[in-house]
Every structure is written in C-alpha cells, then in structure tokens.
Amino acid sequence: MAPITVAVAYPNVPDATFDHDYYIKTHMDMLEKAFGNKILGWRALRITQTITADPPPYSVMTLMEFPDRKTWEECLALIRKDLIPDIRFYSNKTPVFLVAEPFGGLVGSFGRAL
C-alpha cells in the first residue's frame, strides 16, 4: 500500500489570523497524542512567496504523512472529532485539506526532522 500525504492549507487573505505558537505547541501536540504511531511525521510550513508577483494563496501549510489510506481514514475521524473544533483557537479561517498519493519523486532529506 502507498503512503498518503495530507496537506492542510490556511488561506492567505487580508483578514486572516493565525497563532503560530499555539498551532505548534498546542494543536500539533494534540494531533501527535491523538494519532500516536499512526502518523509517520508532519511538517508545518510558512508560505512566503510564489514564483510570480502574486501573493501566495495560502499562508501556512502543514504536510502530514500516513503509512496508507486505511490509517489516514482512521485518523480522519479523530480530526473531525477533536482537531477541527480546535481551529478557532489559532485561526479565523477554515483550512483546505488535500489528500494525495505518490506517483513518483525523490525522497532525499524531506523526511528528516528539523
């Protein structure tokens, strides 16, 4: 079975708010405790630019990796129950969830802890 990568992207709009400290220290800690060893890893990214002069459509994106679709779907129930209600404590915008399966690429050091 192929691993599943989930991107959670927060809109970059003028009235958007996002508490980075709360997100990392509280929200993602909740995620780690809820998922346990079901999640292979995650990385939070601050979106700083695009390759055009346009502003980025998202301000923050978190990438999470799961071993397979079944495990992701088990975690999705926890996201809906415990993590979605917590969004209001760090952002005033609803994120977009993008679920992806790999079809090629070079792993390199992407999975390395920061």
N, CA, C and O atoms as a Tinker XYZ file with bonds, in Angstrom:
   456  protein
     1  N      0.831000   -1.193000    0.000000    73     2
     2  CA     0.000000    0.000000    0.000000    64     1     3
     3  C      0.874000    1.255000    0.000000    63     2     4     5
     4  O      1.939000    1.290000    0.615000    81     3
     5  N      0.405000    2.265000   -0.693000    73     3     6
     6  CA     1.148000    3.518000   -0.814000    64     5     7
     7  C      0.891000    4.427000    0.381000    63     6     8     9
     8  O     -0.212000    4.447000    0.928000    81     7
     9  N      1.916000    5.181000    0.786000    73     7    10
    10  CA     1.695000    6.170000    1.845000    64     9    11
    11  C      0.780000    7.288000    1.346000    63    10    12    13
    12  O      0.663000    7.525000    0.143000    81    11
    13  N      0.145000    7.958000    2.280000    73    11    14
    14  CA    -0.755000    9.075000    1.982000    64    13    15
    15  C     -0.160000   10.342000    2.587000    63    14    16    17
    16  O      0.217000   10.363000    3.758000    81    15
    17  N     -0.081000   11.388000    1.787000    73    15    18
    18  CA     0.339000   12.698000    2.280000    64    17    19
    19  C     -0.884000   13.594000    2.305000    63    18    20    21
    20  O     -1.641000   13.661000    1.336000    81    19
    21  N     -1.068000   14.278000    3.417000    73    19    22
    22  CA    -2.187000   15.205000    3.567000    64    21    23
    23  C     -1.615000   16.598000    3.780000    63    22    24    25
    24  O     -0.808000   16.818000    4.684000    81    23
    25  N     -2.040000   17.535000    2.941000    73    23    26
    26  CA    -1.659000   18.939000    3.090000    64    25    27
    27  C     -2.854000   19.682000    3.673000    63    26    28    29
    28  O     -3.976000   19.555000    3.182000    81    27
    29  N     -2.607000   20.448000    4.709000    73    27    30
    30  CA    -3.638000   21.293000    5.322000    64    29    31
    31  C     -3.186000   22.727000    5.093000    63    30    32    33
    32  O     -2.175000   23.162000    5.644000    81    31
    33  N     -3.944000   23.467000    4.271000    73    31    34
    34  CA    -3.528000   24.807000    3.845000    64    33    35
    35  C     -4.499000   25.868000    4.370000    63    34    36    37
    36  O     -5.717000   25.736000    4.246000    81    35
    37  N     -3.931000   26.914000    4.955000    73    35    38
    38  CA    -4.723000   28.007000    5.527000    64    37    39
    39  C     -4.696000   29.203000    4.588000    63    38    40    41
    40  O     -3.621000   29.640000    4.179000    81    39
    41  N     -5.862000   29.740000    4.240000    73    39    42
    42  CA    -5.957000   30.836000    3.264000    64    41    43
    43  C     -5.163000   32.073000    3.671000    63    42    44    45
    44  O     -5.120000   32.453000    4.841000    81    43
    45  N     -4.540000   32.682000    2.677000    73    43    46
    46  CA    -3.802000   33.932000    2.857000    64    45    47
    47  C     -4.699000   35.061000    2.342000    63    46    48    49
    48  O     -4.613000   35.466000    1.183000    81    47
    49  N     -5.545000   35.549000    3.221000    73    47    50
    50  CA    -6.456000   36.645000    2.877000    64    49    51
    51  C     -6.243000   37.766000    3.894000    63    50    52    53
    52  O     -5.769000   37.511000    5.002000    81    51
    53  N     -6.589000   39.011000    3.528000    73    51    54
    54  CA    -6.267000   40.157000    4.394000    64    53    55
    55  C     -6.736000   40.044000    5.843000    63    54    56    57
    56  O     -6.021000   40.486000    6.742000    81    55
    57  N     -7.901000   39.472000    6.099000    73    55    58
    58  CA    -8.408000   39.426000    7.468000    64    57    59
    59  C     -8.058000   38.140000    8.209000    63    58    60    61
    60  O     -8.560000   37.909000    9.309000    81    59
    61  N     -7.210000   37.303000    7.630000    73    59    62
    62  CA    -6.857000   36.027000    8.268000    64    61    63
    63  C     -5.944000   36.253000    9.471000    63    62    64    65
    64  O     -5.049000   37.097000    9.447000    81    63
    65  N     -6.196000   35.479000   10.515000    73    63    66
    66  CA    -5.313000   35.465000   11.679000    64    65    67
    67  C     -4.814000   34.032000   11.874000    63    66    68    69
    68  O     -5.512000   33.071000   11.552000    81    67
    69  N     -3.602000   33.904000   12.405000    73    67    70
    70  CA    -3.024000   32.588000   12.648000    64    69    71
    71  C     -2.007000   32.708000   13.772000    63    70    72    73
    72  O     -1.044000   33.467000   13.662000    81    71
    73  N     -2.215000   31.961000   14.854000    73    71    74
    74  CA    -1.315000   31.963000   16.007000    64    73    75
    75  C     -0.341000   30.786000   15.846000    63    74    76    77
    76  O     -0.666000   29.648000   16.186000    81    75
    77  N      0.842000   31.076000   15.328000    73    75    78
    78  CA     1.833000   30.037000   15.049000    64    77    79
    79  C      2.259000   29.288000   16.316000    63    78    80    81
    80  O      2.419000   28.068000   16.293000    81    79
    81  N      2.442000   30.011000   17.408000    73    79    82
    82  CA     2.875000   29.366000   18.659000    64    81    83
    83  C      1.823000   28.381000   19.161000    63    82    84    85
    84  O      2.152000   27.247000   19.509000    81    83
    85  N      0.568000   28.806000   19.199000    73    83    86
    86  CA    -0.498000   27.902000   19.644000    64    85    87
    87  C     -0.556000   26.684000   18.737000    63    86    88    89
    88  O     -0.685000   25.553000   19.207000    81    87
    89  N     -0.460000   26.922000   17.439000    73    87    90
    90  CA    -0.561000   25.835000   16.468000    64    89    91
    91  C      0.488000   24.757000   16.729000    63    90    92    93
    92  O      0.162000   23.571000   16.785000    81    91
    93  N      1.738000   25.167000   16.886000    73    91    94
    94  CA     2.823000   24.201000   17.081000    64    93    95
    95  C      2.776000   23.586000   18.479000    63    94    96    97
    96  O      2.845000   22.366000   18.625000    81    95
    97  N      2.660000   24.426000   19.497000    73    95    98
    98  CA     2.778000   23.939000   20.878000    64    97    99
    99  C      1.539000   23.230000   21.399000    63    98   100   101
   100  O      1.648000   22.340000   22.242000    81    99
   101  N      0.363000   23.607000   20.912000    73    99   102
   102  CA    -0.871000   23.026000   21.447000    64   101   103
   103  C     -1.582000   22.140000   20.421000    63   102   104   105
   104  O     -1.827000   20.961000   20.674000    81   103
   105  N     -1.907000   22.712000   19.271000    73   103   106
   106  CA    -2.694000   21.959000   18.286000    64   105   107
   107  C     -1.942000   20.733000   17.767000    63   106   108   109
   108  O     -2.485000   19.628000   17.742000    81   107
   109  N     -0.702000   20.933000   17.357000    73   107   110
   110  CA     0.052000   19.804000   16.805000    64   109   111
   111  C      0.436000   18.806000   17.896000    63   110   112   113
   112  O      0.603000   17.620000   17.611000    81   111
   113  N      0.576000   19.261000   19.125000    73   111   114
   114  CA     0.786000   18.345000   20.246000    64   113   115
   115  C     -0.462000   17.471000   20.442000    63   114   116   117
   116  O     -0.353000   16.272000   20.698000    81   115
   117  N     -1.642000   18.083000   20.319000    73   115   118
   118  CA    -2.894000   17.313000   20.397000    64   117   119
   119  C     -2.930000   16.267000   19.288000    63   118   120   121
   120  O     -3.316000   15.121000   19.520000    81   119
   121  N     -2.526000   16.664000   18.081000    73   119   122
   122  CA    -2.513000   15.755000   16.944000    64   121   123
   123  C     -1.590000   14.569000   17.222000    63   122   124   125
   124  O     -1.978000   13.420000   17.013000    81   123
   125  N     -0.386000   14.838000   17.686000    73   123   126
   126  CA     0.567000   13.760000   17.957000    64   125   127
   127  C      0.025000   12.791000   19.005000    63   126   128   129
   128  O      0.163000   11.576000   18.862000    81   127
   129  N     -0.586000   13.325000   20.046000    73   127   130
   130  CA    -1.145000   12.459000   21.090000    64   129   131
   131  C     -2.333000   11.658000   20.570000    63   130   132   133
   132  O     -2.491000   10.488000   20.918000    81   131
   133  N     -3.165000   12.278000   19.744000    73   131   134
   134  CA    -4.344000   11.587000   19.208000    64   133   135
   135  C     -3.957000   10.495000   18.212000    63   134   136   137
   136  O     -4.557000    9.420000   18.204000    81   135
   137  N     -2.961000   10.768000   17.378000    73   135   138
   138  CA    -2.592000    9.825000   16.322000    64   137   139
   139  C     -1.594000    8.772000   16.792000    63   138   140   141
   140  O     -1.568000    7.665000   16.254000    81   139
   141  N     -0.779000    9.098000   17.778000    73   139   142
   142  CA     0.228000    8.147000   18.239000    64   141   143
   143  C      1.128000    7.717000   17.100000    63   142   144   145
   144  O      1.628000    8.553000   16.347000    81   143
   145  N      1.338000    6.410000   16.970000    73   143   146
   146  CA     2.227000    5.908000   15.923000    64   145   147
   147  C      1.539000    5.737000   14.573000    63   146   148   149
   148  O      2.125000    5.162000   13.655000    81   147
   149  N      0.306000    6.226000   14.435000    73   147   150
   150  CA    -0.400000    6.134000   13.146000    64   149   151
   151  C      0.122000    7.146000   12.129000    63   150   152   153
   152  O     -0.025000    6.951000   10.922000    81   151
   153  N      0.726000    8.216000   12.614000    73   151   154
   154  CA     1.270000    9.231000   11.703000    64   153   155
   155  C      2.781000    9.020000   11.587000    63   154   156   157
   156  O      3.471000    8.824000   12.588000    81   155
   157  N      3.275000    9.064000   10.365000    73   155   158
   158  CA     4.712000    8.876000   10.137000    64   157   159
   159  C      5.494000   10.146000   10.439000    63   158   160   161
   160  O      6.655000   10.084000   10.841000    81   159
   161  N      4.853000   11.303000   10.243000    73   159   162
   162  CA     5.513000   12.572000   10.517000    64   161   163
   163  C      4.698000   13.734000    9.982000    63   162   164   165
   164  O      3.737000   13.546000    9.236000    81   163
   165  N      5.093000   14.928000   10.370000    73   163   166
   166  CA     4.435000   16.147000    9.889000    64   165   167
   167  C      5.469000   17.258000    9.827000    63   166   168   169
   168  O      6.514000   17.210000   10.476000    81   167
   169  N      5.136000   18.265000    9.020000    73   167   170
   170  CA     5.992000   19.448000    8.879000    64   169   171
   171  C      5.094000   20.654000    8.626000    63   170   172   173
   172  O      4.277000   20.645000    7.705000    81   171
   173  N      5.251000   21.694000    9.450000    73   171   174
   174  CA     4.498000   22.935000    9.271000    64   173   175
   175  C      5.360000   23.916000    8.480000    63   174   176   177
   176  O      6.543000   24.090000    8.774000    81   175
   177  N      4.760000   24.553000    7.478000    73   175   178
   178  CA     5.475000   25.452000    6.587000    64   177   179
   179  C      4.806000   26.822000    6.552000    63   178   180   181
   180  O      3.584000   26.916000    6.436000    81   179
   181  N      5.592000   27.866000    6.650000    73   179   182
   182  CA     5.118000   29.230000    6.465000    64   181   183
   183  C      5.315000   29.550000    4.986000    63   182   184   185
   184  O      6.449000   29.532000    4.508000    81   183
   185  N      4.253000   29.840000    4.257000    73   183   186
   186  CA     4.352000   30.117000    2.827000    64   185   187
   187  C      4.784000   31.578000    2.671000    63   186   188   189
   188  O      4.106000   32.490000    3.143000    81   187
   189  N      5.923000   31.784000    2.001000    73   187   190
   190  CA     6.492000   33.131000    1.930000    64   189   191
   191  C      6.389000   33.785000    0.566000    63   190   192   193
   192  O      6.416000   35.012000    0.474000    81   191
   193  N      6.272000   32.994000   -0.501000    73   191   194
   194  CA     6.190000   33.610000   -1.827000    64   193   195
   195  C      5.748000   32.593000   -2.864000    63   194   196   197
   196  O      5.696000   31.391000   -2.607000    81   195
   197  N      5.434000   33.108000   -4.033000    73   195   198
   198  CA     5.172000   32.283000   -5.206000    64   197   199
   199  C      6.263000   32.605000   -6.227000    63   198   200   201
   200  O      7.107000   33.469000   -5.986000    81   199
   201  N      6.246000   31.922000   -7.353000    73   199   202
   202  CA     7.263000   32.230000   -8.368000    64   201   203
   203  C      6.820000   33.371000   -9.283000    63   202   204   205
   204  O      7.532000   33.752000  -10.213000    81   203
   205  N      5.642000   33.903000   -9.004000    73   203   206
   206  CA     5.156000   35.081000   -9.721000    64   205   207
   207  C      5.085000   36.237000   -8.730000    63   206   208   209
   208  O      5.460000   36.074000   -7.569000    81   207
   209  N      4.628000   37.360000   -9.152000    73   207   210
   210  CA     4.475000   38.513000   -8.252000    64   209   211
   211  C      3.193000   38.414000   -7.424000    63   210   212   213
   212  O      2.946000   39.249000   -6.554000    81   211
   213  N      2.391000   37.408000   -7.694000    73   211   214
   214  CA     1.130000   37.246000   -6.963000    64   213   215
   215  C      1.387000   36.814000   -5.523000    63   214   216   217
   216  O      2.334000   36.073000   -5.258000    81   215
   217  N      0.550000   37.271000   -4.594000    73   215   218
   218  CA     0.687000   36.788000   -3.222000    64   217   219
   219  C      0.310000   35.301000   -3.160000    63   218   220   221
   220  O     -0.524000   34.845000   -3.943000    81   219
   221  N      0.912000   34.547000   -2.243000    73   219   222
   222  CA     0.569000   33.133000   -2.139000    64   221   223
   223  C     -0.901000   32.962000   -1.727000    63   222   224   225
   224  O     -1.416000   33.753000   -0.937000    81   223
   225  N     -1.570000   31.944000   -2.255000    73   223   226
   226  CA    -2.967000   31.724000   -1.886000    64   225   227
   227  C     -3.128000   31.200000   -0.459000    63   226   228   229
   228  O     -4.217000   31.259000    0.112000    81   227
   229  N     -2.034000   30.685000    0.114000    73   227   230
   230  CA    -2.066000   30.146000    1.475000    64   229   231
   231  C     -0.931000   30.761000    2.283000    63   230   232   233
   232  O      0.121000   31.088000    1.734000    81   231
   233  N     -1.146000   30.918000    3.586000    73   231   234
   234  CA    -0.118000   31.490000    4.456000    64   233   235
   235  C      0.634000   30.407000    5.226000    63   234   236   237
   236  O      1.818000   30.560000    5.528000    81   235
   237  N     -0.049000   29.329000    5.537000    73   235   238
   238  CA     0.535000   28.212000    6.283000    64   237   239
   239  C      0.055000   26.923000    5.641000    63   238   240   241
   240  O     -1.100000   26.805000    5.230000    81   239
   241  N      0.971000   25.950000    5.563000    73   239   242
   242  CA     0.601000   24.628000    5.073000    64   241   243
   243  C      1.305000   23.602000    5.938000    63   242   244   245
   244  O      2.503000   23.715000    6.199000    81   243
   245  N      0.569000   22.612000    6.377000    73   243   246
   246  CA     1.160000   21.510000    7.116000    64   245   247
   247  C      1.039000   20.254000    6.279000    63   246   248   249
   248  O     -0.024000   19.950000    5.739000    81   247
   249  N      2.138000   19.532000    6.178000    73   247   250
   250  CA     2.163000   18.266000    5.463000    64   249   251
   251  C      2.246000   17.147000    6.487000    63   250   252   253
   252  O      3.103000   17.165000    7.371000    81   251
   253  N      1.356000   16.179000    6.366000    73   251   254
   254  CA     1.349000   15.015000    7.253000    64   253   255
   255  C      1.458000   13.770000    6.392000    63   254   256   257
   256  O      0.885000   13.705000    5.305000    81   255
   257  N      2.190000   12.787000    6.880000    73   255   258
   258  CA     2.320000   11.549000    6.122000    64   257   259
   259  C      1.828000   10.370000    6.947000    63   258   260   261
   260  O      2.151000   10.222000    8.126000    81   259
   261  N      1.028000    9.530000    6.278000    73   259   262
   262  CA     0.447000    8.338000    6.886000    64   261   263
   263  C      0.888000    7.122000    6.089000    63   262   264   265
   264  O      1.131000    7.226000    4.886000    81   263
   265  N      0.996000    5.969000    6.741000    73   263   266
   266  CA     1.502000    4.789000    6.038000    64   265   267
   267  C      0.600000    4.293000    4.913000    63   266   268   269
   268  O      1.088000    3.700000    3.951000    81   267
   269  N     -0.711000    4.526000    5.019000    73   267   270
   270  CA    -1.644000    4.038000    3.997000    64   269   271
   271  C     -2.995000    4.729000    4.160000    63   270   272   273
   272  O     -3.230000    5.431000    5.143000    81   271
   273  N     -3.869000    4.522000    3.194000    73   271   274
   274  CA    -5.185000    5.166000    3.189000    64   273   275
   275  C     -6.038000    4.737000    4.391000    63   274   276   277
   276  O     -6.738000    5.566000    4.973000    81   275
   277  N     -5.988000    3.481000    4.759000    73   275   278
   278  CA    -6.788000    2.983000    5.890000    64   277   279
   279  C     -6.420000    3.733000    7.180000    63   278   280   281
   280  O     -7.297000    4.150000    7.936000    81   279
   281  N     -5.129000    3.894000    7.414000    73   279   282
   282  CA    -4.680000    4.610000    8.610000    64   281   283
   283  C     -5.109000    6.073000    8.553000    63   282   284   285
   284  O     -5.551000    6.624000    9.561000    81   283
   285  N     -4.984000    6.709000    7.389000    73   283   286
   286  CA    -5.437000    8.089000    7.231000    64   285   287
   287  C     -6.911000    8.200000    7.554000    63   286   288   289
   288  O     -7.317000    9.121000    8.263000    81   287
   289  N     -7.725000    7.284000    7.050000    73   287   290
   290  CA    -9.167000    7.353000    7.292000    64   289   291
   291  C     -9.501000    7.155000    8.766000    63   290   292   293
   292  O    -10.459000    7.747000    9.261000    81   291
   293  N     -8.728000    6.333000    9.476000    73   291   294
   294  CA    -8.910000    6.187000   10.925000    64   293   295
   295  C     -8.598000    7.518000   11.621000    63   294   296   297
   296  O     -9.313000    7.929000   12.535000    81   295
   297  N     -7.543000    8.174000   11.190000    73   295   298
   298  CA    -7.149000    9.451000   11.790000    64   297   299
   299  C     -8.129000   10.569000   11.428000    63   298   300   301
   300  O     -8.312000   11.506000   12.205000    81   299
   301  N     -8.750000   10.478000   10.274000    73   299   302
   302  CA    -9.715000   11.488000    9.850000    64   301   303
   303  C    -10.867000   11.592000   10.843000    63   302   304   305
   304  O    -11.355000   12.691000   11.106000    81   303
   305  N    -11.301000   10.478000   11.390000    73   303   306
   306  CA   -12.357000   10.511000   12.403000    64   305   307
   307  C    -11.905000   11.310000   13.629000    63   306   308   309
   308  O    -12.690000   12.060000   14.210000    81   307
   309  N    -10.647000   11.147000   14.016000    73   307   310
   310  CA   -10.109000   11.910000   15.155000    64   309   311
   311  C     -9.986000   13.392000   14.821000    63   310   312   313
   312  O    -10.226000   14.250000   15.670000    81   311
   313  N     -9.613000   13.684000   13.584000    73   311   314
   314  CA    -9.519000   15.080000   13.146000    64   313   315
   315  C    -10.875000   15.750000   13.272000    63   314   316   317
   316  O    -10.991000   16.844000   13.824000    81   315
   317  N    -11.889000   15.091000   12.761000    73   315   318
   318  CA   -13.244000   15.667000   12.813000    64   317   319
   319  C    -13.729000   15.851000   14.240000    63   318   320   321
   320  O    -14.367000   16.855000   14.557000    81   319
   321  N    -13.433000   14.895000   15.098000    73   319   322
   322  CA   -13.927000   14.921000   16.478000    64   321   323
   323  C    -13.152000   15.897000   17.358000    63   322   324   325
   324  O    -13.752000   16.698000   18.076000    81   323
   325  N    -11.825000   15.833000   17.307000    73   323   326
   326  CA   -11.011000   16.564000   18.282000    64   325   327
   327  C    -10.251000   17.768000   17.736000    63   326   328   329
   328  O    -10.063000   18.754000   18.449000    81   327
   329  N     -9.812000   17.701000   16.482000    73   327   330
   330  CA    -8.919000   18.742000   15.982000    64   329   331
   331  C     -9.617000   19.872000   15.232000    63   330   332   333
   332  O     -9.219000   21.030000   15.363000    81   331
   333  N    -10.631000   19.567000   14.464000    73   331   334
   334  CA   -11.377000   20.628000   13.750000    64   333   335
   335  C    -11.949000   21.650000   14.751000    63   334   336   337
   336  O    -11.840000   22.851000   14.506000    81   335
   337  N    -12.553000   21.211000   15.869000    73   335   338
   338  CA   -13.074000   22.213000   16.823000    64   337   339
   339  C    -11.997000   23.115000   17.424000    63   338   340   341
   340  O    -12.309000   24.206000   17.901000    81   339
   341  N    -10.742000   22.680000   17.409000    73   339   342
   342  CA    -9.661000   23.472000   17.990000    64   341   343
   343  C     -9.186000   24.586000   17.063000    63   342   344   345
   344  O     -8.494000   25.497000   17.517000    81   343
   345  N     -9.532000   24.543000   15.794000    73   343   346
   346  CA    -9.056000   25.541000   14.820000    64   345   347
   347  C     -9.375000   26.957000   15.276000    63   346   348   349
   348  O     -8.554000   27.858000   15.099000    81   347
   349  N    -10.529000   27.168000   15.850000    73   347   350
   350  CA   -10.954000   28.519000   16.245000    64   349   351
   351  C    -10.007000   29.173000   17.252000    63   350   352   353
   352  O    -10.032000   30.392000   17.426000    81   351
   353  N     -9.177000   28.371000   17.913000    73   351   354
   354  CA    -8.254000   28.922000   18.905000    64   353   355
   355  C     -6.960000   29.464000   18.290000    63   354   356   357
   356  O     -6.201000   30.153000   18.972000    81   355
   357  N     -6.701000   29.166000   17.020000    73   355   358
   358  CA    -5.480000   29.686000   16.408000    64   357   359
   359  C     -5.695000   30.325000   15.037000    63   358   360   361
   360  O     -4.793000   30.991000   14.528000    81   359
   361  N     -6.874000   30.138000   14.424000    73   359   362
   362  CA    -7.118000   30.749000   13.118000    64   361   363
   363  C     -8.587000   31.105000   12.969000    63   362   364   365
   364  O     -9.462000   30.425000   13.505000    81   363
   365  N     -8.843000   32.167000   12.244000    73   363   366
   366  CA   -10.227000   32.545000   11.963000    64   365   367
   367  C    -10.670000   32.083000   10.570000    63   366   368   369
   368  O    -11.727000   32.484000   10.083000    81   367
   369  N     -9.859000   31.245000    9.942000    73   367   370
   370  CA   -10.175000   30.728000    8.604000    64   369   371
   371  C    -10.178000   29.206000    8.615000    63   370   372   373
   372  O     -9.417000   28.578000    9.351000    81   371
   373  N    -11.026000   28.630000    7.807000    73   371   374
   374  CA   -11.101000   27.176000    7.677000    64   373   375
   375  C    -10.053000   26.713000    6.668000    63   374   376   377
   376  O     -9.973000   27.249000    5.563000    81   375
   377  N     -9.250000   25.719000    7.046000    73   375   378
   378  CA    -8.229000   25.246000    6.109000    64   377   379
   379  C     -8.819000   24.348000    5.022000    63   378   380   381
   380  O     -9.932000   23.834000    5.136000    81   379
   381  N     -8.030000   24.186000    3.976000    73   379   382
   382  CA    -8.342000   23.257000    2.887000    64   381   383
   383  C     -7.508000   21.999000    3.142000    63   382   384   385
   384  O     -6.306000   22.092000    3.392000    81   383
   385  N     -8.140000   20.829000    3.081000    73   383   386
   386  CA    -7.435000   19.559000    3.233000    64   385   387
   387  C     -7.252000   18.939000    1.856000    63   386   388   389
   388  O     -8.224000   18.759000    1.122000    81   387
   389  N     -6.014000   18.610000    1.501000    73   387   390
   390  CA    -5.701000   17.972000    0.224000    64   389   391
   391  C     -5.047000   16.631000    0.521000    63   390   392   393
   392  O     -4.010000   16.576000    1.182000    81   391
   393  N     -5.647000   15.551000    0.035000    73   391   394
   394  CA    -5.144000   14.201000    0.282000    64   393   395
   395  C     -4.502000   13.697000   -0.998000    63   394   396   397
   396  O     -5.117000   13.741000   -2.063000    81   395
   397  N     -3.252000   13.214000   -0.899000    73   395   398
   398  CA    -2.501000   12.838000   -2.091000    64   397   399
   399  C     -1.823000   11.483000   -1.937000    63   398   400   401
   400  O     -1.440000   11.073000   -0.842000    81   399
   401  N     -1.690000   10.804000   -3.073000    73   399   402
   402  CA    -0.929000    9.559000   -3.153000    64   401   403
   403  C      0.282000    9.809000   -4.040000    63   402   404   405
   404  O      0.169000   10.520000   -5.039000    81   403
   405  N      1.431000    9.248000   -3.703000    73   403   406
   406  CA     2.615000    9.465000   -4.533000    64   405   407
   407  C      2.527000    8.717000   -5.864000    63   406   408   409
   408  O      1.927000    7.646000   -5.960000    81   407
   409  N      3.139000    9.311000   -6.878000    73   407   410
   410  CA     3.268000    8.605000   -8.152000    64   409   411
   411  C      4.677000    8.747000   -8.708000    63   410   412   413
   412  O      4.944000    8.317000   -9.830000    81   411
   413  N      5.579000    9.343000   -7.938000    73   411   414
   414  CA     6.966000    9.474000   -8.333000    64   413   415
   415  C      7.655000   10.499000   -7.458000    63   414   416   417
   416  O      7.005000   11.203000   -6.685000    81   415
   417  N      8.963000   10.585000   -7.577000    73   415   418
   418  CA     9.683000   11.623000   -6.845000    64   417   419
   419  C     10.988000   11.146000   -6.271000    63   418   420   421
   420  O     11.353000    9.977000   -6.395000    81   419
   421  N     11.687000   12.063000   -5.641000    73   419   422
   422  CA    12.961000   11.824000   -4.981000    64   421   423
   423  C     12.783000   12.166000   -3.508000    63   422   424   425
   424  O     12.464000   13.309000   -3.180000    81   423
   425  N     12.980000   11.215000   -2.628000    73   423   426
   426  CA    12.746000   11.443000   -1.202000    64   425   427
   427  C     13.797000   12.365000   -0.614000    63   426   428   429
   428  O     13.446000   13.324000    0.073000    81   427
   429  N     15.065000   12.110000   -0.858000    73   427   430
   430  CA    16.118000   12.968000   -0.322000    64   429   431
   431  C     16.022000   13.126000    1.177000    63   430   432   433
   432  O     15.837000   12.139000    1.890000    81   431
   433  N     16.144000   14.344000    1.672000    73   431   434
   434  CA    16.116000   14.594000    3.113000    64   433   435
   435  C     14.775000   15.157000    3.575000    63   434   436   437
   436  O     14.670000   15.673000    4.688000    81   435
   437  N     13.752000   15.062000    2.728000    73   435   438
   438  CA    12.450000   15.637000    3.060000    64   437   439
   439  C     11.924000   15.127000    4.387000    63   438   440   441
   440  O     11.347000   15.896000    5.155000    81   439
   441  N     12.110000   13.853000    4.670000    73   439   442
   442  CA    11.585000   13.265000    5.891000    64   441   443
   443  C     12.421000   13.508000    7.134000    63   442   444   445
   444  O     12.054000   13.062000    8.221000    81   443
   445  N     13.545000   14.212000    6.992000    73   443   446
   446  CA    14.449000   14.456000    8.101000    64   445   447
   447  C     13.826000   15.440000    9.098000    63   446   448   449
   448  O     13.233000   16.438000    8.690000    81   447
   449  N     13.957000   15.163000   10.399000    73   447   450
   450  CA    13.451000   16.069000   11.440000    64   449   451
   451  C     14.234000   17.372000   11.431000    63   450   452   453
   452  O     15.425000   17.394000   11.120000    81   451
   453  N     13.545000   18.466000   11.780000    73   451   454
   454  CA    14.204000   19.776000   11.861000    64   453   455
   455  C     14.794000   19.989000   13.230000    63   454   456
   456  O     15.390000   21.034000   13.490000    81   455
